[in-house]
């Protein structure tokens, strides 16, 4: 390149420096150092408050709320118990006798109301059912429904005489 070309390039650089008021000559020559703007102080809003007006929060995920509040291993509510033996818990009844006939075996239970109830295999109580009636004991199955959807069963033995 000749001298005239060098002078033209130098004149163009000077015009750029003069045209941009905040630009320094060091930043034009080297691209490795960049000019960083100063960080602004955060603006504090003391009187601004969010008002939902009965609308849901757009930044809140509603699926997380149910998972936090509920324990999946907690027992699900059974509701209001019906009257009679079908509304009594296994822990509330006591075995007072067993009856045998040719085809059927019947267990005699006493509820908290001091009445006698006659149950056969498959009959239901509020939290379970009669599984087997033996000569000196009755096997009951207690069912527990969890909030996760699982049903947990537990066998409970009621005896006529305690050993």
C-alpha positions in Angstrom: 0.0 0.0 0.0 1.3 3.5 -0.7 1.4 6.5 1.6 -1.8 7.9 0.2 -3.7 4.7 1.2 -2.2 4.8 4.8 -3.3 8.4 5.2 -6.8 7.7 4.0 -7.2 4.8 6.5 -5.8 7.0 9.3 -8.2 9.8 8.4 -11.1 7.4 8.5 -10.2 6.2 12.0 -10.0 9.7 13.2 -13.4 10.5 11.8 -14.8 7.5 13.7 -13.2 8.7 16.9 -14.6 12.1 16.5 -18.1 10.9 15.4 -18.6 8.7 18.5 -18.2 10.9 21.7 -17.8 8.1 24.3 -15.4 5.9 22.3 -11.7 6.1 23.2 -8.8 5.4 21.0 -7.7 2.3 23.0 -10.9 0.5 22.3 -10.6 1.0 18.6 -7.1 -0.3 18.4 -7.5 -3.4 20.6 -10.6 -5.6 20.6 -9.5 -7.6 23.7 -10.5 -5.0 26.2 -14.1 -4.0 26.2 -15.8 -1.1 27.9 -18.2 -2.3 30.6 -21.1 -0.1 31.6 -21.6 0.6 35.3 -24.2 -1.4 37.1 -27.2 0.5 38.1 -28.5 0.4 41.7 -31.6 -1.7 42.2 -34.9 0.2 42.4 -36.7 -0.3 45.6 -40.5 -0.3 45.4 -42.0 0.3 48.9 -45.6 0.8 48.0 -46.2 -1.7 45.2 -48.2 -4.8 46.2 -49.6 -7.6 44.1 -53.4 -7.9 44.2 -54.7 -11.2 42.9 -58.4 -10.2 42.5 -59.4 -13.9 42.9 -57.1 -14.9 40.1 -54.4 -17.6 40.4 -50.8 -16.7 40.6 -49.3 -17.1 37.1 -45.9 -18.0 38.6 -47.1 -20.7 41.0 -47.4 -24.3 39.8 -50.6 -25.8 41.3 -49.4 -29.4 40.9 -46.6 -28.8 43.5 -49.1 -27.7 46.2 -50.9 -31.0 46.3 -47.7 -33.0 46.6 -46.3 -30.9 49.4 -49.5 -30.8 51.6 -50.5 -34.5 51.3 -48.6 -37.4 52.6 -49.1 -40.4 50.2 -48.7 -42.9 53.1 -51.5 -41.3 55.1 -54.8 -43.1 55.5 -57.6 -41.9 53.4 -60.8 -40.8 55.2 -63.6 -43.4 55.1 -66.4 -40.9 55.7 -69.4 -41.3 58.0 -69.9 -44.9 59.2 -73.3 -46.5 58.6 -75.3 -47.8 61.6 -75.0 -51.3 62.9 -72.1 -53.7 62.7 -71.1 -52.5 59.2 -70.2 -49.1 60.8 -68.0 -50.5 63.5 -64.2 -50.9 63.5 -62.5 -54.2 64.1 -60.9 -52.8 67.2 -64.3 -51.9 68.7 -65.8 -55.3 68.5 -65.1 -58.3 70.7 -65.6 -62.0 70.0 -68.0 -63.6 72.5 -68.9 -66.9 70.8 -68.7 -69.2 67.8 -71.6 -71.3 66.4 -71.3 -74.3 64.1 -74.0 -75.9 62.0 -73.8 -78.4 59.1 -72.9 -75.9 56.4 -72.2 -72.6 58.1 -70.0 -71.3 60.8 -71.1 -68.1 62.6 -69.1 -65.8 64.9 -70.9 -63.8 67.6 -69.4 -60.4 68.2 -70.3 -57.7 70.7 -70.1 -54.1 69.6 -69.6 -51.0 71.7 -73.4 -50.6 72.0 -73.4 -53.9 74.0 -75.5 -55.7 71.3 -74.7 -59.1 69.8 -74.0 -59.4 66.1 -73.8 -62.7 64.1 -71.2 -62.7 61.3 -70.3 -65.3 58.7 -67.3 -65.5 56.4 -67.2 -62.6 54.0 -69.4 -60.3 56.1 -68.0 -56.7 56.3 -67.2 -54.4 59.2 -66.4 -50.7 58.6 -62.6 -51.2 58.1 -62.5 -54.9 57.0 -64.2 -58.2 56.7 -64.4 -61.7 58.3 -62.0 -64.1 56.5 -62.3 -67.3 58.5 -64.3 -68.6 61.4 -62.5 -71.2 63.5 -63.6 -73.2 66.6 -61.8 -70.8 69.1 -60.8 -67.9 66.9 -61.9 -65.7 64.1 -59.5 -64.3 61.5 -60.5 -60.8 60.3 -58.8 -58.7 57.5 -58.3 -55.0 58.2 -58.1 -52.9 55.0 -56.5 -49.5 54.9 -56.7 -47.2 51.9 -53.8 -44.8 51.5 -54.0 -41.5 49.7 -51.5 -42.8 47.2 -54.1 -45.3 46.0 -52.7 -48.4 47.6 -54.7 -50.7 49.8 -52.8 -52.2 52.7 -54.3 -55.3 54.4 -53.5 -56.6 57.9 -54.8 -59.9 59.4 -56.3 -59.6 62.9 -57.0 -62.6 65.1 -59.9 -62.4 67.6 -59.8 -65.3 70.2 -62.5 -66.5 72.6 -60.0 -67.1 75.3 -56.7 -65.3 75.7 -53.7 -67.7 76.1 
